[in-house]
Amino acid sequence: MKVVFVGPTVPDARELAGAAFAVRPPAMQGDILRAVCAGATVIGLVDGNFEHVAPVWHKEILFVLSQGVQIFGAASMGALRAAECASFGMIGVGEIFRRYAAGELADDSDVALLHAPAELGYAPLTVPLVNVHATLARLRQSGSITAGDAARVEAAAGQIFYKRRTWAAIVADADLQTDGDRAALAARLHQGFVDQKRVDALELFDVVRAQPDEFRGGRPDWEFNSTSMWKVLLNQPQT
């Protein structure tokens, strides 16, 4: 069984997945372990819950890697955990993972956004900083924004808390030379928008599809340390 944890990054994931893999909601602590206990042999992690629940624990990732399960991460929580666990065998996918692994990104909030619940299709309500970066890069490449204005927009976006980081807030806070530029800039940002998180998640979907639905065999060259805290999670009912 192949399982991908995804929500607001790709709201239409179930339609895109078809029969290739099972789609699960954004993961929280214990979900990856439960998936493996239920028979998952390949796992893709895109979105994860945090703030009001315990997030995906590195320890459960290490445990399932020690059991010969392949885990891929991209786009959001998946990119973070893949960068953190790459040396143990978790495989990162996409540009956002690359930037975390290279140290170009460091803050968890760079991929965070406020969104509607699953019942409302995970509709995004704010813009993650990684998508701001990608959008500005495209506009600079096409000559639609100057390097100076791009730097001002990026600086403004970086100062806004992720729960209120909308394009309107970014443009309003940007230190532009004239206020008359703001409406035109807002239009260019919307028209040139790059959803880098979605791009990376779809790449992960392709990688997961290509994997055989079986344990990869073998064990890593490191030993999993079964701590007392780990045993508490492991001994909980895996349902």
The 8 nearest C-alpha neighbors of each residue, nearest first, counted from 0:
[[1, 39, 40, 212, 38, 2, 41, 20],
 [2, 0, 41, 20, 39, 42, 40, 21],
 [1, 3, 21, 42, 20, 22, 43, 41],
 [2, 4, 43, 22, 42, 44, 23, 5],
 [5, 3, 23, 44, 25, 24, 45, 26],
 [6, 4, 46, 25, 45, 24, 3, 23],
 [5, 7, 25, 10, 8, 24, 9, 46],
 [8, 6, 121, 10, 9, 122, 123, 114],
 [7, 9, 197, 6, 196, 10, 5, 46],
 [8, 10, 12, 7, 11, 6, 197, 5],
 [9, 11, 7, 6, 12, 121, 120, 8],
 [12, 10, 9, 13, 14, 15, 120, 6],
 [13, 11, 15, 9, 14, 10, 16, 22],
 [14, 12, 16, 15, 11, 22, 17, 21],
 [13, 15, 12, 16, 11, 17, 10, 18],
 [14, 16, 12, 13, 17, 11, 204, 19],
 [17, 15, 13, 14, 19, 12, 20, 18],
 [18, 16, 19, 15, 14, 13, 20, 21],
 [17, 19, 20, 16, 21, 13, 15, 14],
 [20, 18, 17, 16, 208, 21, 1, 207],
 [19, 21, 1, 2, 18, 16, 22, 3],
 [20, 22, 2, 1, 3, 23, 19, 16],
 [23, 21, 3, 2, 4, 13, 20, 5],
 [22, 24, 4, 3, 5, 21, 25, 2],
 [25, 23, 4, 5, 6, 26, 22, 46],
 [26, 24, 47, 46, 5, 4, 6, 48],
 [27, 25, 47, 30, 48, 4, 24, 55],
 [26, 28, 54, 55, 48, 30, 47, 53],
 [27, 29, 55, 54, 53, 56, 30, 26],
 [28, 30, 32, 31, 33, 27, 55, 59],
 [29, 31, 33, 32, 26, 28, 27, 34],
 [32, 30, 34, 33, 29, 35, 59, 60],
 [31, 33, 29, 35, 30, 34, 59, 36],
 [34, 32, 36, 30, 237, 31, 35, 29],
 [35, 33, 37, 31, 32, 36, 39, 30],
 [34, 36, 39, 38, 37, 32, 33, 31],
 [35, 37, 33, 38, 34, 32, 237, 39],
 [38, 36, 34, 35, 39, 33, 237, 238],
 [37, 39, 35, 36, 0, 40, 34, 1],
 [40, 38, 35, 0, 34, 1, 41, 37],
 [39, 41, 68, 214, 213, 0, 1, 212],
 [42, 40, 1, 69, 39, 68, 70, 2],
 [43, 41, 70, 2, 3, 1, 69, 71],
 [42, 44, 3, 71, 72, 70, 2, 4],
 [45, 43, 77, 72, 4, 3, 71, 46],
 [44, 46, 77, 5, 73, 75, 4, 74],
 [47, 45, 25, 5, 76, 75, 6, 4],
 [46, 48, 25, 26, 76, 27, 49, 54],
 [47, 49, 27, 54, 25, 26, 52, 46],
 [48, 50, 54, 52, 51, 53, 47, 27],
 [49, 51, 52, 48, 53, 54, 47, 27],
 [52, 50, 49, 53, 48, 54, 27, 28],
 [53, 51, 49, 50, 54, 48, 27, 28],
 [52, 54, 28, 49, 27, 55, 51, 50],
 [55, 53, 27, 49, 28, 48, 56, 52],
 [56, 54, 28, 27, 26, 57, 53, 47],
 [55, 57, 58, 28, 59, 54, 60, 29],
 [58, 56, 60, 59, 61, 55, 80, 84],
 [57, 59, 61, 56, 60, 62, 229, 55],
 [60, 58, 62, 61, 57, 56, 32, 63],
 [59, 61, 57, 58, 62, 63, 64, 56],
 [62, 60, 58, 64, 59, 63, 65, 57],
 [61, 63, 59, 65, 60, 64, 58, 66],
 [62, 64, 66, 65, 60, 68, 61, 59],
 [65, 63, 61, 68, 66, 67, 62, 60],
 [64, 66, 62, 63, 67, 218, 61, 219],
 [67, 65, 63, 64, 68, 62, 218, 217],
 [66, 68, 64, 65, 216, 215, 214, 218],
 [69, 67, 40, 64, 63, 66, 214, 41],
 [70, 68, 41, 42, 64, 67, 40, 71],
 [71, 69, 42, 89, 43, 41, 90, 68],
 [70, 72, 90, 43, 91, 89, 44, 42],
 [73, 71, 77, 44, 91, 78, 81, 43],
 [74, 72, 78, 77, 92, 45, 200, 91],
 [73, 75, 196, 78, 199, 200, 95, 45],
 [74, 76, 77, 78, 110, 45, 46, 73],
 [77, 75, 79, 46, 47, 78, 45, 80],
 [78, 76, 72, 45, 73, 44, 75, 80],
 [77, 79, 73, 96, 72, 81, 74, 75],
 [80, 78, 76, 82, 77, 81, 83, 75],
 [79, 81, 83, 77, 82, 78, 84, 76],
 [82, 80, 91, 78, 84, 72, 85, 83],
 [83, 81, 100, 79, 85, 80, 84, 99],
 [82, 84, 80, 81, 85, 79, 86, 100],
 [85, 83, 81, 87, 86, 89, 82, 80],
 [86, 84, 89, 88, 87, 82, 81, 83],
 [85, 87, 84, 88, 89, 83, 82, 81],
 [88, 86, 85, 84, 89, 61, 64, 219],
 [87, 89, 85, 86, 90, 84, 64, 219],
 [90, 88, 85, 70, 81, 84, 71, 87],
 [91, 89, 71, 81, 85, 88, 72, 70],
 [92, 90, 72, 81, 71, 96, 73, 78],
 [91, 93, 73, 203, 96, 72, 90, 199],
 [94, 92, 199, 96, 95, 73, 97, 202],
 [93, 95, 97, 96, 98, 199, 92, 195],
 [96, 94, 98, 97, 93, 74, 99, 78],
 [95, 97, 78, 99, 98, 94, 93, 91],
 [98, 96, 94, 100, 95, 99, 101, 93],
 [97, 99, 103, 101, 95, 96, 100, 104],
 [100, 98, 104, 102, 96, 101, 97, 103],
 [99, 101, 82, 97, 98, 102, 96, 103],
 [102, 100, 98, 99, 103, 97, 104, 96],
 [101, 103, 99, 104, 100, 98, 105, 97],
 [102, 104, 98, 101, 99, 105, 100, 97],
 [105, 103, 99, 102, 98, 106, 109, 101],
 [104, 106, 99, 102, 107, 103, 109, 98],
 [105, 107, 108, 109, 104, 110, 99, 79],
 [108, 106, 109, 110, 105, 111, 79, 76],
 [107, 109, 111, 110, 106, 161, 128, 127],
 [110, 108, 128, 107, 106, 111, 129, 127],
 [111, 109, 127, 108, 75, 129, 128, 107],
 [112, 110, 108, 127, 109, 161, 107, 113],
 [111, 113, 127, 125, 161, 126, 162, 114],
 [112, 114, 162, 124, 125, 123, 111, 161],
 [115, 113, 123, 124, 122, 121, 112, 116],
 [114, 116, 121, 122, 119, 123, 117, 120],
 [117, 115, 121, 118, 119, 114, 120, 122],
 [116, 118, 120, 121, 119, 115, 6, 7],
 [119, 117, 116, 120, 121, 115, 122, 10],
 [120, 118, 117, 116, 121, 115, 122, 114],
 [119, 121, 117, 122, 118, 10, 116, 115],
 [120, 122, 115, 7, 117, 116, 114, 119],
 [121, 123, 115, 120, 114, 124, 119, 7],
 [124, 122, 114, 125, 121, 113, 115, 7],
 [123, 125, 114, 113, 122, 115, 126, 112],
 [126, 124, 165, 164, 113, 112, 123, 163],
 [125, 127, 165, 164, 112, 128, 130, 166],
 [128, 126, 110, 112, 111, 129, 130, 109],
 [127, 129, 109, 131, 130, 110, 132, 126],
 [130, 128, 132, 131, 127, 109, 110, 133],
 [131, 129, 133, 132, 128, 195, 194, 127],
 [130, 132, 128, 134, 129, 133, 135, 127],
 [133, 131, 129, 130, 135, 134, 136, 128],
 [134, 132, 130, 136, 131, 135, 193, 129],
 [135, 133, 193, 192, 131, 137, 136, 132],
 [134, 136, 138, 132, 137, 133, 139, 149],
 [135, 137, 133, 139, 134, 138, 140, 132],
 [138, 136, 140, 134, 135, 139, 141, 133],
 [139, 137, 143, 135, 141, 140, 136, 144],
 [138, 140, 142, 136, 144, 141, 137, 143],
 [139, 141, 137, 138, 142, 136, 143, 135],
 [142, 140, 138, 139, 143, 137, 144, 136],
 [141, 143, 139, 140, 144, 138, 145, 137],
 [144, 142, 138, 141, 139, 145, 187, 140],
 [145, 143, 139, 142, 138, 149, 148, 146],
 [146, 144, 147, 148, 149, 139, 142, 143],
 [145, 147, 149, 148, 150, 144, 139, 151],
 [148, 146, 150, 145, 149, 151, 144, 152],
 [147, 149, 151, 145, 150, 146, 152, 144],
 [148, 150, 146, 152, 147, 151, 135, 153],
 [151, 149, 153, 147, 148, 152, 154, 146],
 [152, 150, 148, 154, 149, 153, 173, 174],
 [153, 151, 155, 149, 173, 154, 150, 148],
 [152, 154, 156, 150, 155, 151, 149, 157],
 [153, 155, 151, 157, 152, 156, 150, 158],
 [154, 156, 173, 152, 158, 153, 157, 172],
 [157, 155, 153, 169, 159, 158, 154, 152],
 [156, 158, 154, 155, 159, 153, 128, 160],
 [159, 157, 155, 156, 154, 160, 153, 164],
 [158, 160, 156, 164, 157, 161, 163, 155],
 [161, 159, 162, 163, 164, 158, 157, 108],
 [160, 162, 164, 163, 112, 159, 111, 108],
 [163, 161, 113, 160, 164, 112, 125, 124],
 [162, 164, 161, 160, 165, 125, 159, 168],
 [163, 165, 161, 125, 159, 126, 162, 160],
 [166, 164, 125, 168, 167, 126, 163, 169],
 [165, 167, 169, 168, 170, 164, 185, 126],
 [168, 166, 170, 165, 169, 171, 185, 164],
 [169, 167, 171, 165, 166, 170, 172, 164],
 [168, 170, 166, 172, 156, 171, 167, 155],
 [169, 171, 173, 167, 172, 168, 166, 181],
 [170, 172, 168, 169, 173, 167, 181, 174],
 [173, 171, 169, 170, 155, 168, 174, 156],
 [174, 172, 155, 170, 152, 151, 175, 171],
 [173, 175, 151, 172, 176, 155, 152, 148],
 [176, 174, 177, 173, 178, 148, 151, 180],
 [175, 177, 174, 178, 180, 148, 179, 173],
 [178, 176, 179, 175, 180, 181, 174, 173],
 [177, 179, 180, 181, 175, 176, 182, 171],
 [180, 178, 177, 181, 182, 183, 176, 175],
 [179, 181, 178, 183, 177, 182, 184, 175],
 [180, 182, 184, 183, 179, 178, 185, 170],
 [183, 181, 185, 184, 180, 186, 179, 178],
 [184, 182, 186, 185, 181, 180, 187, 179],
 [183, 185, 181, 187, 186, 182, 180, 188],
 [186, 184, 188, 182, 183, 187, 181, 189],
 [185, 187, 183, 189, 184, 188, 190, 182],
 [186, 188, 190, 184, 189, 185, 191, 183],
 [189, 187, 185, 191, 186, 190, 192, 184],
 [188, 190, 192, 186, 187, 191, 185, 166],
 [191, 189, 187, 188, 192, 186, 185, 193],
 [192, 190, 188, 189, 187, 134, 193, 138],
 [191, 193, 134, 189, 190, 188, 194, 130],
 [194, 192, 134, 195, 133, 130, 191, 137],
 [195, 193, 196, 130, 197, 198, 192, 133],
 [196, 194, 198, 197, 130, 193, 199, 133],
 [195, 197, 74, 199, 194, 198, 200, 8],
 [196, 198, 200, 195, 199, 194, 8, 9],
 [199, 197, 195, 201, 196, 200, 194, 202],
 [198, 200, 93, 202, 74, 196, 197, 201],
 [201, 199, 203, 197, 202, 74, 198, 73],
 [202, 200, 204, 203, 198, 199, 197, 205],
 [201, 203, 199, 205, 200, 204, 206, 198],
 [202, 204, 206, 200, 201, 205, 92, 207],
 [205, 203, 201, 207, 202, 206, 208, 200],
 [206, 204, 208, 202, 203, 207, 209, 201],
 [205, 207, 203, 209, 204, 208, 202, 210],
 [206, 208, 204, 210, 209, 205, 203, 43],
 [209, 207, 205, 206, 210, 19, 204, 20],
 [208, 210, 206, 207, 205, 211, 204, 212],
 [209, 211, 207, 208, 212, 206, 41, 213],
 [212, 210, 213, 209, 208, 214, 41, 215],
 [213, 211, 0, 40, 210, 1, 41, 214],
 [212, 214, 40, 211, 215, 41, 0, 210],
 [213, 215, 40, 216, 68, 67, 212, 69],
 [214, 216, 67, 213, 68, 217, 69, 40],
 [217, 215, 214, 67, 218, 68, 213, 66],
 [216, 218, 67, 215, 219, 66, 214, 65],
 [217, 219, 67, 65, 220, 66, 216, 64],
 [220, 218, 221, 65, 217, 222, 64, 87],
 [219, 221, 218, 222, 87, 65, 217, 223],
 [222, 220, 219, 223, 87, 65, 218, 224],
 [221, 223, 224, 220, 219, 65, 218, 225],
 [222, 224, 225, 62, 65, 221, 61, 58],
 [225, 223, 226, 222, 62, 229, 58, 61],
 [226, 224, 229, 223, 230, 227, 228, 62],
 [227, 225, 229, 228, 224, 230, 231, 223],
 [226, 228, 230, 229, 231, 225, 232, 224],
 [229, 227, 231, 230, 226, 232, 225, 233],
 [228, 230, 226, 232, 231, 227, 225, 233],
 [229, 231, 233, 227, 232, 228, 234, 226],
 [230, 232, 228, 229, 234, 233, 227, 235],
 [233, 231, 229, 235, 230, 234, 228, 29],
 [232, 234, 230, 235, 231, 229, 237, 32],
 [235, 233, 231, 232, 230, 236, 237, 229],
 [234, 236, 232, 233, 237, 231, 230, 238],
 [237, 235, 238, 234, 233, 232, 33, 36],
 [238, 236, 33, 235, 36, 32, 233, 234],
 [237, 236, 33, 37, 36, 235, 34, 30]]
